[in-house]
Amino acid sequence: MTMPKLSLSVQAGRGTRQRPGVPRRPQVLAWLRPALFADAEFTVRFVDEEEGRALNRTYRGKDYATNVLTFAYAENEDDPVRGDIVLCCPVVEREAAEQGKPLEAHYAHLVVHGALHAQGYDHEDEDEAQEMEALETELLATLGYPDPYADHAA
């Protein structure tokens, strides 16, 4: 079986390039590759709280910054998966600290989570959530990261 092709752009929004722990393109690429089940074109953007909040408010009607937003652009089944994955650095940093997780592991989890969303996975009901969480856990294990859903020190 051939590995799916991936076109990747990584962007740093205002003030995010200087933040410690923000992943660089090689890391993002390594995290995305095992999470792809078809050819894909992704932009992964790291943003501050202001941009994250504006995007969440505009596209989801929720007036707060969230950890990850995925925008999938499905045209037809024969086209590559296309999507934008937006990670809000201050939220990711805060969650990692609160959950007692290494920052890198939390970023890896959210990149994989976003990639799965772009490919049609969801967690709107219990069965979907269990399927998606199991897949995330398996993919992260292959990357050397612990189960993101295991209990962590708070």
Residue pairs with C-beta under 8 A, 6 or more apart in sequence:
3 33
3 36
4 36
4 37
4 38
4 39
4 40
5 39
5 40
5 80
6 29
6 32
6 33
6 36
6 39
6 40
6 41
6 42
7 40
7 41
7 42
7 80
8 25
8 28
8 29
8 32
8 41
8 42
8 43
8 44
9 42
9 43
9 44
10 23
10 24
10 25
10 28
10 43
10 44
10 45
10 46
11 43
11 44
11 45
11 46
12 22
12 45
12 46
13 45
13 46
13 47
13 48
13 51
14 47
14 48
14 51
15 48
16 22
16 46
16 47
16 48
16 89
19 46
19 89
19 93
21 93
21 103
21 104
21 107
22 46
22 89
22 107
23 31
23 46
23 104
23 107
23 108
23 111
27 104
27 107
27 108
28 44
28 111
30 143
31 107
31 108
31 111
31 112
31 143
32 40
32 42
32 44
32 111
32 112
32 115
34 139
34 142
34 143
35 111
35 112
35 115
35 116
35 139
36 81
36 115
36 119
37 119
38 80
38 81
38 119
39 80
39 81
40 80
40 81
40 82
40 83
40 115
40 118
40 119
41 80
41 81
41 82
41 83
42 81
42 82
42 83
42 84
42 85
42 115
42 118
43 83
43 84
43 85
44 84
44 85
44 86
44 87
44 111
44 114
45 84
45 85
45 86
45 87
46 87
46 89
47 55
47 86
47 87
47 88
47 89
48 88
48 89
48 90
49 65
49 88
49 90
49 91
50 65
51 88
52 65
52 66
52 69
52 86
52 88
52 90
52 91
53 63
53 64
53 65
55 69
55 86
56 62
56 63
56 64
56 65
56 66
56 69
57 63
59 69
59 71
60 66
60 69
65 88
65 90
65 91
66 88
66 91
67 87
67 88
67 91
67 92
67 95
67 110
68 85
68 86
68 87
68 88
68 92
68 110
68 111
68 113
68 114
69 84
69 85
69 86
69 114
70 83
70 84
70 85
70 86
70 113
70 114
70 117
70 118
71 83
71 84
71 85
71 86
71 118
72 81
72 82
72 83
72 117
72 118
72 119
72 120
73 82
73 83
74 81
74 82
74 120
75 82
81 118
81 119
82 118
83 114
83 115
83 117
83 118
85 111
85 114
85 115
85 118
87 107
87 110
87 111
87 114
92 103
92 106
92 107
92 110
93 103
95 101
95 106
96 102
96 103
96 105
96 106
98 154
99 106
99 152
99 153
99 154
100 152
100 153
100 154
101 148
101 152
105 140
105 145
105 146
105 148
106 148
108 140
108 143
108 145
109 136
109 140
109 145
109 148
112 136
112 139
112 140
113 132
113 136
116 132
116 135
116 136
121 128
121 131
121 132
121 135
122 128
122 132
123 129
123 132
123 133
133 149
136 148
136 149
137 147
137 148
137 149
140 146
140 147
140 148
141 147
